Amino acid sequence: MPDRTHQANRWTHAWYPVAFLRDLDPKRPTPFTLMGQDLVLWFERQSGQWRALADVCPHRLVPLSDGRLNEAGELECPYHGWSFNGEGRCTAIPQAEEGLAIGQRSHCRSYATATGQGLLFVFSGDAADAADQPLPLVPEIDAPGWLVQDTFRDLPMDALTLLENVLDVSHVPFTHHATVGRRDNAGPVALELSSFGPDGFTGVWQEGPRRGTLGSQFTTYAAPCLMWHDLTAKGFARIFTVVYATPIRRGECRLIARFPFQFNSPWPGRLLRLRPEWLQHLGNHVVLEDDQLFLHWQERVLEQRGGSHEALRSFHLPTSADRYVRALHDWVNRYGGEPFPGEPLPPREGRRALMERYEAHTRHCRSCSRADRRLQQLQPISWGVAALALLAAAWLGAGLWGGLALLLAVAASLAGLRIQRWLEMLRYGNGLPPRNR
């Protein structure tokens, strides 16, 4: 029988990325939930470090994330002004009489933090154990010459469901047809495992995607939260697909995805840099929503049939295309366990809720939130220009200037409609996968 205590520790004593550093505001606290624990993330000016504390004031149990960073650079509770340093020690109680000692019960739990490759990591277990665990990084992309496109989104599914999905390379031609796949590229997928153990597994697809036209693809699962595919398309680029699955709570995780490219020519990178990051993120949403609708359903069916411990019996996995999926659940049952053993999934959500983007991404993303504000400012300007141009066209009548004014009115109206569409896309997906259009 597997050691269940050891299994639980694989998830509860691990480093997890919680945010890209560029998306965090060092001037204010940020709430985040990791492994069911509410945290407050904040930048301690005195030490120059990002900190993570339990998001609850020991005084009257209100969230510290609703507070502020005070003049001393410490985290101040919004309710009664108690202050805390980066180690969670209470440094000030404004209501305390002179000479009152600040006792142990006044302090907050502090979590170990670290930064690497542009990410903020938090250790889910005892901070004293964090130094013994390496950060889950992709060492290859530390080398010069990489262009890395990033995104993130809070998904309505377990971290294991996400990992199972991204390790499954054979679904791409069908699920992602018309986004990043094509049905006519489907075929046998002969996956091979090259290593397997407590720290995860590695594998290779010798033929590789698109019926071998891109070369072999190598896969690494670094337990418990990281996986990547490594593909070298001869004459074009080395391409990684990197996915972190950070458990928030049962039935919810934060996906952090990275797409590093090392092009043979400088031109593809220059072209990619021309696209604003927020537009790239809108495209990423469409791909994520390709599978989001049915994965939210699938994990509840699996739960009814016994969860991951019964997955290899519940699933029918007759081909080598499912070897990585089998290996993931084999790792869960032998070494890692589930992140939230025994906890039921929340009720199934409707299609509209599954397509929500604003709270799941836009509000927390520096690029997308900035674009949202600017588009809201530009929209009334575009409508105003359209109205004024129409008035000018009517006043000028037929002729060159009247025609130009009418053309301006049309262009401004089209711009207003386009802005309206972008604002909608920053808030919700349409729920109609491109494969079915």
C-alpha positions as CSV (number, residue, x, y, z in Angstrom):
1,M,0.0,0.0,0.0
2,P,1.3,3.5,-0.8
3,D,2.3,5.7,2.1
4,R,-0.6,8.2,2.3
5,T,1.4,10.6,4.7
6,H,4.2,10.7,2.2
7,Q,1.7,11.3,-0.6
8,A,0.1,14.3,1.1
9,N,3.5,15.8,1.6
10,R,4.2,15.9,-2.1
11,W,1.5,18.6,-2.4
12,T,1.6,20.3,1.0
13,H,5.4,20.7,1.0
14,A,6.2,22.1,-2.3
15,W,7.1,25.4,-4.1
16,Y,4.3,26.8,-6.3
17,P,4.4,29.9,-8.6
18,V,1.6,32.2,-7.6
19,A,2.1,35.2,-10.0
20,F,4.3,36.8,-12.5
21,L,6.3,39.5,-10.8
22,R,5.4,42.1,-13.4
23,D,1.7,41.6,-12.5
24,L,2.2,42.3,-8.8
25,D,1.9,45.9,-7.4
26,P,4.6,46.5,-4.8
27,K,2.6,49.3,-3.4
28,R,-0.4,47.3,-2.2
29,P,-1.2,43.8,-0.8
30,T,-2.5,41.1,-3.0
31,P,-4.7,38.2,-1.9
32,F,-4.1,34.7,-3.2
33,T,-5.3,31.2,-2.1
34,L,-2.8,28.4,-2.2
35,M,-3.7,24.8,-1.3
36,G,-6.9,26.1,0.3
37,Q,-4.9,28.6,2.5
38,D,-5.7,32.3,2.1
39,L,-2.5,34.3,1.7
40,V,-1.6,38.0,1.4
41,L,1.3,38.8,-0.9
42,W,3.2,42.0,-0.4
43,F,6.5,43.7,-1.0
44,E,8.5,44.5,2.1
45,R,10.4,47.7,1.3
46,Q,12.9,47.3,4.2
47,S,14.2,43.9,3.1
48,G,13.5,44.3,-0.6
49,Q,11.6,41.0,-0.7
50,W,8.2,39.7,-1.6
51,R,6.4,38.3,1.4
52,A,3.5,35.9,2.1
53,L,1.5,35.8,5.3
54,A,-1.7,34.1,6.3
55,D,-4.4,36.5,5.2
56,V,-6.0,36.8,8.6
57,C,-5.3,39.2,11.4
58,P,-5.0,37.4,14.7
59,H,-6.9,40.2,16.5
60,R,-10.4,39.9,14.9
61,L,-9.8,37.6,12.0
62,V,-10.3,40.1,9.1
63,P,-8.3,39.8,5.9
64,L,-5.0,41.6,5.9
65,S,-5.2,41.9,2.1
66,D,-7.8,44.6,2.6
67,G,-5.3,46.7,4.5
68,R,-2.4,48.8,3.3
69,L,1.4,49.1,3.4
70,N,1.9,51.9,5.9
71,E,4.5,54.6,6.2
72,A,7.0,52.2,7.8
73,G,6.6,49.8,4.9
74,E,4.8,47.2,7.0
75,L,1.5,45.5,6.4
76,E,-1.3,47.2,8.3
77,C,-4.6,45.6,9.2
78,P,-7.6,47.6,7.9
79,Y,-9.7,47.1,11.1
80,H,-7.6,48.3,14.0
81,G,-4.3,49.2,12.5
82,W,-2.2,46.3,13.9
83,S,1.1,46.2,11.9
84,F,3.2,43.2,10.8
85,N,6.6,42.8,9.3
86,G,7.7,40.3,6.6
87,E,8.2,37.5,9.1
88,G,4.7,37.9,10.4
89,R,5.6,39.5,13.7
90,C,3.2,42.0,15.0
91,T,5.2,45.3,15.5
92,A,2.5,47.7,16.6
93,I,-0.9,47.5,18.4
94,P,-2.2,51.1,18.5
95,Q,-4.7,50.3,21.2
96,A,-2.1,48.8,23.6
97,E,-1.4,50.4,26.9
98,E,2.2,51.5,27.6
99,G,4.4,48.6,28.6
100,L,2.1,45.9,27.2
101,A,4.3,43.2,25.6
102,I,3.3,41.8,22.2
103,G,2.9,38.1,22.7
104,Q,3.2,35.1,20.3
105,R,-0.6,35.0,19.6
106,S,-0.3,38.5,18.0
107,H,1.9,37.2,15.2
108,C,0.8,35.8,11.8
109,R,2.0,32.7,10.0
110,S,4.7,33.5,7.5
111,Y,5.3,31.4,4.3
112,A,8.6,31.1,2.6
113,T,8.9,33.0,-0.7
114,A,11.4,33.1,-3.6
115,T,11.6,34.5,-7.1
116,G,12.9,32.9,-10.2
117,Q,12.5,33.3,-14.0
118,G,10.1,36.3,-13.4
119,L,7.8,34.4,-11.1
120,L,7.0,34.7,-7.4
121,F,7.0,31.3,-5.6
122,V,5.4,30.4,-2.3
123,F,6.3,27.3,-0.3
124,S,3.1,25.5,0.9
125,G,4.6,23.8,3.9
126,D,6.6,24.9,7.0
127,A,8.9,27.8,6.0
128,A,11.8,26.0,7.8
129,D,11.6,23.1,5.2
130,A,11.6,25.3,2.2
131,A,15.4,25.5,1.8
132,D,15.6,21.7,1.2
133,Q,13.3,21.9,-1.8
134,P,14.6,23.3,-5.2
135,L,12.4,25.8,-7.1
136,P,10.5,24.2,-10.0
137,L,12.2,26.0,-12.9
138,V,13.0,25.1,-16.5
139,P,16.8,25.5,-16.6
140,E,17.1,25.7,-20.4
141,I,15.4,29.1,-20.7
142,D,17.9,30.8,-18.5
143,A,20.2,30.8,-21.4
144,P,20.3,33.9,-23.7
145,G,18.4,34.0,-27.0
146,W,14.9,33.0,-25.8
147,L,11.7,34.9,-26.5
148,V,9.1,33.9,-23.9
149,Q,5.4,34.6,-24.2
150,D,3.5,34.2,-20.9
151,T,-0.1,34.0,-19.7
152,F,-2.1,32.8,-16.7
153,R,-5.6,32.1,-15.8
154,D,-7.5,30.8,-12.8
155,L,-9.3,27.7,-14.1
156,P,-12.4,25.9,-12.7
157,M,-10.7,22.5,-12.4
158,D,-8.3,20.7,-10.2
159,A,-4.6,21.0,-10.7
160,L,-4.5,17.3,-11.6
161,T,-7.1,17.7,-14.3
162,L,-5.1,20.5,-15.8
163,L,-1.9,18.4,-15.7
164,E,-3.6,15.4,-17.2
165,N,-4.9,17.6,-20.0
166,V,-1.6,19.3,-21.0
167,L,0.3,16.0,-20.8
168,D,-2.1,14.5,-23.2
169,V,-0.6,15.4,-26.6
170,S,-3.1,13.4,-28.7
171,H,-6.1,15.7,-28.0
172,V,-4.6,18.7,-29.8
173,P,-5.8,17.9,-33.4
174,F,-9.4,17.5,-32.3
175,T,-10.0,19.7,-29.2
176,H,-7.9,22.5,-30.7
177,H,-8.9,22.2,-34.3
178,A,-8.9,25.7,-35.9
179,T,-6.9,27.2,-33.0
180,V,-3.5,25.4,-32.6
181,G,-4.4,22.0,-34.2
182,R,-5.9,20.4,-37.3
183,R,-7.9,17.2,-37.4
184,D,-6.1,15.9,-40.5
185,N,-2.9,15.8,-38.4
186,A,-4.3,13.2,-36.1
187,G,-2.8,9.7,-36.1
188,P,-1.1,7.1,-33.9
189,V,0.9,8.7,-31.0
190,A,3.6,6.3,-29.9
191,L,4.7,7.8,-26.5
192,E,7.6,6.2,-24.6
193,L,8.5,6.7,-20.9
194,S,12.2,7.2,-20.3
195,S,12.1,7.6,-16.5
196,F,9.6,7.4,-13.7
197,G,9.9,8.0,-10.0
198,P,8.9,10.0,-6.9
199,D,10.0,13.3,-8.6
200,G,7.9,12.7,-11.7
201,F,8.7,11.2,-15.1
202,T,10.1,11.9,-18.6
203,G,9.1,10.7,-22.0
204,V,9.6,11.1,-25.7
205,W,7.3,11.1,-28.8
206,Q,9.8,10.1,-31.5
207,E,7.6,11.0,-34.4
208,G,6.4,14.3,-32.9
209,P,3.5,16.5,-33.7
210,R,2.0,17.1,-37.2
211,R,2.9,13.6,-38.4
212,G,6.6,14.1,-37.8
213,T,7.1,17.3,-39.7
214,L,8.3,19.2,-36.6
215,G,10.7,16.6,-35.1
216,S,10.7,14.6,-31.9
217,Q,9.0,16.0,-28.7
218,F,10.4,15.4,-25.2
219,T,8.2,15.7,-22.1
220,T,9.1,16.3,-18.5
221,Y,6.7,16.1,-15.5
222,A,8.4,17.7,-12.5
223,A,6.1,16.7,-9.6
224,P,3.9,18.0,-8.3
225,C,3.0,21.1,-10.4
226,L,5.2,21.5,-13.4
227,M,5.4,19.9,-16.9
228,W,6.9,20.9,-20.2
229,H,7.2,19.8,-23.8
230,D,10.5,20.4,-25.6
231,L,10.4,20.4,-29.4
232,T,13.1,21.4,-31.9
233,A,11.7,22.2,-35.4
234,K,14.6,21.8,-37.6
235,G,15.6,25.0,-39.4
236,F,13.0,27.1,-37.5
237,A,13.2,27.1,-33.7
238,R,13.4,25.2,-30.4
239,I,10.0,25.5,-28.8
240,F,8.9,24.8,-25.2
241,T,5.4,24.5,-23.8
242,V,5.7,25.1,-20.1
243,V,2.7,24.7,-17.8
244,Y,2.4,25.1,-14.0
245,A,-0.7,23.9,-12.2
246,T,-0.9,25.7,-8.9
247,P,-3.7,24.3,-6.7
248,I,-6.0,27.1,-5.3
249,R,-8.7,25.0,-3.7
250,R,-10.6,21.8,-4.6
251,G,-11.9,22.3,-8.2
252,E,-9.8,25.4,-8.9
253,C,-6.2,26.0,-9.9
254,R,-4.1,28.7,-11.4
255,L,-2.6,27.9,-14.8
256,I,0.7,29.7,-15.5
257,A,1.8,29.0,-19.0
258,R,5.0,29.9,-20.7
259,F,5.9,29.6,-24.4
260,P,9.7,30.0,-24.9
261,F,11.0,30.2,-28.5
262,Q,14.6,30.1,-29.6
263,F,14.4,31.0,-33.3
264,N,17.1,30.3,-35.9
265,S,16.2,33.7,-37.5
266,P,15.6,37.0,-35.8
267,W,12.5,37.8,-37.9
268,P,9.9,35.6,-36.2
269,G,10.8,37.1,-32.8
270,R,10.6,40.6,-34.1
271,L,7.1,39.9,-35.6
272,L,5.9,38.3,-32.3
273,R,7.0,41.3,-30.4
274,L,4.8,43.6,-32.5
275,R,1.7,42.0,-31.0
276,P,0.5,43.6,-27.8
277,E,0.6,41.2,-24.8
278,W,-3.1,41.7,-24.1
279,L,-4.1,40.7,-27.6
280,Q,-1.9,37.6,-27.2
281,H,-3.8,36.8,-24.0
282,L,-7.1,37.0,-25.8
283,G,-5.9,34.4,-28.2
284,N,-4.7,32.2,-25.3
285,H,-8.1,32.4,-23.7
286,V,-9.7,30.9,-26.8
287,V,-7.3,27.9,-26.7
288,L,-7.9,27.4,-23.0
289,E,-11.6,27.5,-23.4
290,D,-11.4,24.8,-26.1
291,D,-11.2,22.2,-23.3
292,Q,-12.4,24.1,-20.3
293,L,-16.1,23.4,-21.0
294,F,-15.8,19.6,-20.9
295,L,-12.9,19.2,-18.4
296,H,-15.0,20.9,-15.7
297,W,-17.6,18.1,-16.5
298,Q,-15.1,15.3,-16.8
299,E,-13.5,15.6,-13.4
300,R,-16.9,15.4,-11.7
301,V,-17.7,12.1,-13.6
302,L,-14.3,10.8,-12.4
303,E,-15.0,11.9,-8.9
304,Q,-18.2,9.8,-8.9
305,R,-16.2,6.8,-10.0
306,G,-13.6,7.0,-7.3
307,G,-11.3,9.9,-8.3
308,S,-7.7,9.6,-9.3
309,H,-7.2,6.4,-7.3
310,E,-9.7,4.7,-9.6
311,A,-8.7,6.6,-12.8
312,L,-6.9,3.7,-14.4
313,R,-9.9,1.6,-14.0
314,S,-12.5,4.3,-14.9
315,F,-10.7,5.4,-18.0
316,H,-10.3,3.1,-21.0
317,L,-6.7,3.7,-22.2
318,P,-6.0,1.1,-24.9
319,T,-3.3,3.0,-26.9
320,S,0.2,4.3,-26.2
321,A,-1.2,7.9,-26.8
322,D,-2.4,7.7,-23.2
323,R,0.9,6.7,-21.7
324,Y,1.5,10.1,-20.0
325,V,-2.0,10.2,-18.6
326,R,-1.5,6.7,-17.2
327,A,1.9,7.7,-15.8
328,L,0.5,10.8,-14.1
329,H,-2.2,8.8,-12.2
330,D,0.4,6.1,-11.5
331,W,2.5,8.7,-9.9
332,V,-0.5,10.0,-7.9
333,N,-1.2,6.5,-6.6
334,R,2.4,5.5,-5.9
335,Y,3.9,8.7,-4.6
336,G,2.0,11.9,-4.6
337,G,-1.6,11.4,-3.7
338,E,-4.2,14.1,-4.6
339,P,-3.8,17.7,-3.5
340,F,-7.1,17.7,-1.6
341,P,-7.8,14.1,-0.6
342,G,-11.3,13.5,0.6
343,E,-12.7,16.9,-0.3
344,P,-15.6,17.0,-2.7
345,L,-15.7,19.1,-5.8
346,P,-17.9,22.2,-5.7
347,P,-21.2,22.1,-7.7
348,R,-20.9,22.2,-11.5
349,E,-20.9,25.6,-13.0
350,G,-22.9,26.8,-16.0
351,R,-21.4,27.7,-19.3
352,R,-21.5,31.5,-18.7
353,A,-19.5,31.1,-15.4
354,L,-17.0,28.8,-17.2
355,M,-16.4,31.5,-19.8
356,E,-15.7,34.3,-17.3
357,R,-12.3,36.0,-17.9
358,Y,-12.3,39.2,-15.9
359,E,-11.9,37.8,-12.4
360,A,-10.0,34.8,-13.7
361,H,-7.4,36.9,-15.5
362,T,-8.0,40.4,-16.7
363,R,-8.2,42.1,-13.3
364,H,-5.0,40.5,-12.2
365,C,-3.0,41.0,-15.4
366,R,-1.0,44.2,-15.8
367,S,-1.3,44.3,-19.6
368,C,-5.0,43.3,-19.8
369,S,-6.2,45.6,-17.0
370,R,-4.3,48.5,-18.5
371,A,-5.8,47.7,-22.0
372,D,-9.3,47.5,-20.4
373,R,-8.9,50.9,-18.8
374,R,-7.6,52.5,-22.0
375,L,-10.3,50.9,-24.2
376,Q,-13.0,52.2,-21.9
377,Q,-11.5,55.7,-22.3
378,L,-11.3,55.4,-26.1
379,Q,-14.8,54.1,-26.7
380,P,-16.7,57.3,-26.0
381,I,-14.1,59.2,-28.0
382,S,-14.7,57.0,-31.0
383,W,-18.5,57.4,-30.7
384,G,-18.1,61.1,-30.3
385,V,-15.9,61.4,-33.4
386,A,-18.4,59.3,-35.3
387,A,-21.3,61.6,-34.3
388,L,-19.4,64.8,-35.1
389,A,-18.3,63.5,-38.4
390,L,-21.8,62.6,-39.3
391,L,-22.9,66.1,-38.5
392,A,-20.1,67.5,-40.5
393,A,-21.0,65.3,-43.5
394,A,-24.6,66.5,-43.4
395,W,-23.5,70.1,-43.1
396,L,-20.9,69.9,-45.9
397,G,-23.2,68.0,-48.2
398,A,-22.1,66.2,-51.4
399,G,-18.5,66.8,-52.5
400,L,-15.0,65.9,-51.4
401,W,-15.1,67.3,-47.9
402,G,-18.5,65.8,-47.2
403,G,-17.4,62.4,-48.5
404,L,-14.3,62.5,-46.3
405,A,-16.4,63.4,-43.2
406,L,-18.7,60.5,-44.0
407,L,-15.7,58.2,-44.4
408,L,-14.4,59.4,-41.0
409,A,-17.8,58.7,-39.4
410,V,-17.8,55.1,-40.7
411,A,-14.2,54.5,-39.6
412,A,-14.9,55.9,-36.1
413,S,-18.0,53.8,-35.8
414,L,-16.2,50.6,-36.8
415,A,-13.5,51.5,-34.3
416,G,-16.1,51.9,-31.6
417,L,-17.6,48.5,-32.5
418,R,-14.2,46.9,-32.4
419,I,-13.4,48.4,-29.0
420,Q,-16.8,47.2,-27.7
421,R,-15.9,43.7,-28.9
422,W,-12.5,43.8,-27.2
423,L,-14.0,44.9,-24.0
424,E,-16.4,42.0,-24.1
425,M,-13.6,39.6,-24.8
426,L,-11.7,40.8,-21.8
427,R,-14.7,39.8,-19.7
428,Y,-16.2,36.7,-21.2
429,G,-15.6,34.1,-23.9
430,N,-18.4,33.3,-26.2
431,G,-18.6,29.6,-25.3
432,L,-18.5,28.4,-29.0
433,P,-15.2,26.6,-29.6
434,P,-13.7,27.3,-33.1
435,R,-13.7,23.6,-33.8
436,N,-17.5,23.6,-33.9
437,R,-18.0,26.7,-35.9
